[in-house]
Amino acid sequence: MQSIAVALLSEDRDRLVMLQHRVEGTTLGRTVFSHAGFAATSTDPVLRQIQDLRAEVVLVDLDPQRTQRGVGFIELLKANTNDLGIFAVGELNDPQTIVAVMRSGACEYLERVGDSTSLQDALMRFASSRTRRVNAAGRARVFTFMNAKGGSGATTIAVNTAIALQENHGAAVLADFASLGHAALHLNVRPAFGLGDALQNMHRMDAALLKGFMTVCKRDLHLLAGVTQVAALAPTGAELARLFDLLVTHYRYVVVDCSSRVDEISRMLGELSHQVMLIAQTDVVALWSASRMHAWLEEAGSRDKVSLVLNRFKKIPGFSDDDMQKATNCKVLWKVPNHYHSVAAGIDRGEPVMFQDSELSRSIRGLAAALADAESSIHDGGFAIEDKSEARSKTAARLLISPVRAGQ
C-alpha cells in the first residue's frame, strides 16, 4: 500500500518523467506533485503547493552542470517548510557536491541514474526515523485499541482506560479515530471541534491551536473528538506523525480509539503506538478475526506490539489461554469480566463505568495500571512485572490478580 506522498522537482521535464517512474516502482511512494524548475524566493507559489498537497518527501533532481542552483533550492526548501524529507538526486562522483547537499538540509543523496530499489530503501529509512522520532518525543506512551470484529467493545475499553489513566497515573488524552466517533457520546459531551479540524490545520498546528480543538470531559480527561459524519479521513503519514509529536509532548498518555477502522490509517496508528490492543470476545468468529487482524498489523511493522484483550470474558471449558494464543498468534494481555447490561445502561446515560465502583471498573483500573506502571512482558497469559519501585510493584500485582480471578 503506497503511503508516502512524494513531490518531484527538476529543471529538466524529461527527468521528471523518469523520476515519476522511479517512484511508481516502489511500494511506499506516490507522486502528488511534479514541477519543472526550482523556487527562487520564499514567496514562490511552488513552496505553498508542496505543502498544500501534503507532500512528505521532496525529490530534488540536481543537474550536474548547475548543482549550486539545486543546493540553493534545498536550503530555501528547508528554511520555509516543516517536517519534509528532502532527497537529493545527483551524481556520486563529486564528494564536495554531496557534502554541500547534505549540509544544505537533504537527508538522503541518491544516484541520479539509480533504480527504484535505492529509492525504496530511502523511503523505508524515512518512515522508520519518523516513527522513532514520534515515539521518543516526551514521556508519553501511546496505546491504540482496535476491535477484532465489530461490536467487541473497543470504544468502551478505550474510553474507560483513558479515564483510569487520567485519574491515577497522569495527564491523558483520548483521540477518537473511529470511522464515526462515539467517544463523545460515551462521555456525554458535545465537542465544538475535533480530529477533523486538527487534521485540516496541520500546516499551522501548534500547542495553542491543538488545545483549542480539545474537549475537556469529567475528571479532566481531554478528548480529541472523532468525526460525526460519514467522511473519509486522508491524513498523510507526516501529518499523523506531527499530530502525535504534539500529543506526546503535552500528555503523559495518549489513548487512541481505532475501534471501527480497518484501513491504512489503522496501520499507521499501529506504527506510532507503543502497544496495540485487539479487543475480542471468546467466540470462534472473534478469535478468527483477531488472528487475521494480528497478521495484517504485523505486515505494517507492528510486530511484538499487538496484544489481545478479552472483553465480556467467559471461561470456555477445555479452551485455555494457550489455546487462544495458538488460535490468534497473539498473547492474552487482559480479561475484562462481562457486565454487559451495566455498560449498556451507562453508555445510554453518558456515564462511563469508571465513574462507579464495581468489579468491571476495578478490572479496567488494573489494565490501566499495567499499561502505565509496568515494564511488562507476557508469560502464560499474565504479566511478569519488573517495576522500579517495590511498593508500586505490589500495588500493580494486586490489581493484576483481580481480573484473572474474575474470569476463572
N, C-alpha and C positions, 0 to 999 in steps of 0.2 A: 504494500500500500504506500503510494507516494505521499509524503507529508511535509517535506521541507520546501518552502517557496523560494525560488531562485530567480534573481534578476541578472540579465546579461548586458554588458556594455563593451563596445568595441568601436574603434574608428573605421573598421572595415566591415561592410554589410555581409560579405561572403563569410567572414569569420563568425558572425552572429549565427548564421545557419549551421555552421559546424559545431559551435558551442551548444546550440539547442539540441542537436542530435546526440551530443555527448551527455547532456543532462537526461534526455529521454532514455539513454542506455542504462541509467542507474535505476535502482528500486526505491530510492529515497527522495529524489529530486523531481520538481515540476516547475516548468518555466512560467512565471507570471508577468514578466516584463522584459522587453528587448529593445535596445536603443543604440543607434549608431552615433557615436560622439560622446565626449565627456563634458560634464558640467564645468564651467569656469569660475562661477561665483556661488556664494551660499544662497542666493535668491533664485538660482536656476530652477525651473519647474521640474527638471529631471529628478532632483533630490526629493521633492514632495511626492512625485509619482511613485518612487520606490517605497516610501513609507505608506502612502495611501493604499497601495496594492499589497501591503503586508509582506513584503519580501523579508526573508530571514537570512539569506546568503546572497551576496553580490559577487558575480564573476567579472573581473576586470581584465580584459584582454590587452596585453602590452605589445605594441608594435616595436620590433627590435630596433628600428631606426629612430623611434621617438619615445623611449622609455620614460624620460623625465615628465612628459605630459601625463602618463599613466600614474607615476608616483605622486605627482601633484594632485591628481584627482582622488587618489586613495586617501591622501591627507585631508582633503576637503570633505570626502565622504565620512571619514572617521570623526571629524570635528562637528558635523552637522546632523548626524543620525545617532540613534540609540540601539544597542543590542543587535547589531548586524554582524554577521560573519563575512569578512571580506577575503575572497580568494583571488590572488593574482595568478594570471596565466601567461607565462612567458618562457624565454629561452633559459636553459640551465647552464649555459657556457660562460656566464658573466657573473662571478661571485659578488662584485661590487653592486650590481643591479639588484641581486637577490637581497643583499643586506639592506640596501636603501628601501626596497619594497617592504620588507618586514618591519623596519623602523618606522615607516610611514603609517602602519596600522593594520597591515594584512596579517591574517592568522594562518594562511596556507599559501604556498607557492607551488603551482602545478606546471608540468611540462606542456608547452604550447601545442605540441603535436601528439600528446598522450591520448589514451583511450578512456572509456567510461570507468574502468576499474579504479584508476587513481582518484577520480572524482568521487566515486562511491566510497572509497576509503576515507577521503577527506570529509565527506558528509557524515559518515559514521563517527569520526572523531569529534566533529562539531556537535552532533546530537549528544554524545556521551559527556562532553565537557559541560554542555548546557545543563544536563541533569545533575551532574556533580556539583555545579555551582549553586543550583537551587537547593539541593539537599544540605549543602554545607552552610548556607546562609543562616545566621541567627541560631537560636537554640531549639526552634520549633521542630516538632515531629508531625508528619502528615500521615493520616490514616484514612484510607478510602474504603467505603462499604458498597458492595455490589450484590445484587440478587443473583443466585444461581439460576433461578427461574422466577417469573413474575409472581408477586404476592408473597414472597418468602419473608418479608418484613425488614428489608434493609433500611428503609427510611426510619422506621420506628427505632431500630437499634442505633442508627447513626445519631438521631436527634437526642436520645436519652444518654448515649455515651458522651456526646458533646456537653450536655448539662452536667454529667458526673465529673468530667474533666475540669470544667469551669468551676464547679463548686469546691472541689477537693485538691486540685493539682496545679492550677494556674490559668491564665487568660486563654480562652478557647474561642475559635470562630468555626461556624458551620457553613460550608459552601455547598449550595444546592445545585448540583449539575444534572439532576434527573431531567428526563425529557419534558415532563410537566412538573414544576416544583410544588411539592406537597408539604415541605418542611414548615412553611409559614402557617399552614392550617393546623399542623400538629402543635405549633407554639402559640396559636391564637393571636397572630399579629397581621397587620396589613402594611406590607412594605411599600414605600414610595419609590424606591429604586432597588436595583439588584444586579445579578450577574450579567444580564444582557447589557445594562448601561455601562458596567465596568469594561466589558469586552469591546464595546463601541468606542470607548475613550482611552484605550491603552496607549495611544500615541502621545497622550498628555498626562498619563496617570502618575500621581504621586501619593504620598501618605495621606495628605489632607483630603484629596478627592476620593480616595478609597474609603476613608472614614465616612464621608458623606453618603456613600452608597450602602453603608451598613444599616441594619435594623437591630436595635437593642431590645432584647427579649427579657423575660423574667429571669432572675438570678444572674443578670448581667451577661448572659450569653449573647454574642454578636452573630448575626445571620447575614450572609450574602445570599439573598433570596434568589430562587430559581425563576425561570420564565413561566408566565401564566397563560400563554397562548401556544398552540402548536406551531413551532417555528424551528428552523434548522440553525443550530449554532455552528459556526465555522471558524473558530479561532485557530490561528497557526500555532505551531509548537513554540515559537518565540514569544507569542502573546501569553500563552499559558505559563511559560517559564517566568516571564516578567510579573504576571499576576501573583504567582506563588512566591516569587522572590520577595515581594512586598508583604504578603501574608505571613511568611515565616519570620520576617524581621520584626513584626509588630505583635505577634501572638506566640504563646508557648506551644499551643496545639492547634492543628488545622484538621478538622474532620470533614471529609468530602462524602456527600450522599450522591452516589452514582447508580442508584437503585435500578432504574428502568432503562438505562442506556447500554447498548452493546454496539459500539462503533469505534472509529479511530480515536475519538476524544477519550473514550474509556481507556484505551491502551496508553495514550499519552499521560493520562492521570495516574495510571499504574506505574509508569516510569518515574513520575515525580513524587511518588509516595514512598514512605519508609515501610509501610505494611498495607497489604490489601486483604480485606476480609470478605470472603464469599459467604453470603448468608443463605443457608439451605435448611430444609426440614428433612426428617428421617423417613423419606419415602423414595421409591425407585426412581421416579421421574426427576426429583430434585437432585439426587446424588448423581444420576446420569448427566444432568445438565452441569453440575459442578465440575465433573471430570472434563467436559468439553470446554467450559469457561476457563478452567485452570490451564489447559493446553493452549488455548487461544492467547491468554495473557502472557504465558511463557514465551511465545513466539516473538513478542514485542520487547523482551528483555526484563520481564518482571519475575524471573526465576528466583526462588527462595524468599519471595516477599508474600506469596499468597497462602493464606490460612483459611480454615473452614470454621465458621461459627454456626452451630446447630440451634436454630430457633424453634420454639414450641417443642422442646425436646421431649421425646418419649422413648423409653428403652425398648428396643426390639429384641425379643428373646432369641439367643443364638447368633446375634449380629453385634460384634464388638467394635471398639474404636479402630482396632487393626483392620477389621473388615471394611469399615468406612474409608480408611486411608487407602486400602488397596483398590476400592471401587472408584475413588475420586483422584488418586495420586496427590492427595492434599492432607496435611496434618490437621487434626481437630484441635482448634485453639480454645474454644469455649462452648459451653452448653447453657442455653437460656431456657428456663422452665416455661411450661405452657400456661399462660394466663390470658388466653385469647379474649374473653369477654370483658375483663377489666381494661385491657389495652384498647379494644374497640370503643368502649364507652369513653375512655379518656381522650381518644382521638376526636370523637364527636364533640366533646366539650372543649377541646383545645387545652387539655391538662395532661402533660406527659406523665408517665408512671413514676418518673424520678421525683415528682412532687409529693409522692406518697411513700410510706414505709411499708414495704411488702417484700416477699421472697424474691419477686421479679426485680424490684429496684435494687435490692442488695446484690443480686447476681450481676446486674449491669455495672454497679459500683465496683464490683470485683474485676470485671472486664476492663473498666477504665483504669483501675489501679495497676493491673498487669501491663497494660499498654504504656502507661505513664511512668511507672516506677521501676520496672524490672528490666534488666538486661537478660532477655529470656530466650530460651531455646525449647523446642517442643520435644518431649520424650513420652512415648506411650500415651498420647492424648492429654498430657498435662504439662505444666511448666517446671523447668529447673531454674529456680530463682537465684540470681547472683547479684544481689543489691550491695551497694557500698555500705549501707548502714544496717547493723544487725536489727535495730528496733524496727526500721522500715521493712526489713525482710520478713519479720514475724507478722507485721500487720498485713502485708500483701499475702503471705501464706495463708492466714486465716480467711481472707477474702476468697482466695483461690479454691479453698476446700469446699466452700458453700455450694457453688453451682453444680459441682460434680456430684456431691451427695444428693442434691435435689433431683438429679436425673437418674440416680440408681434405683 
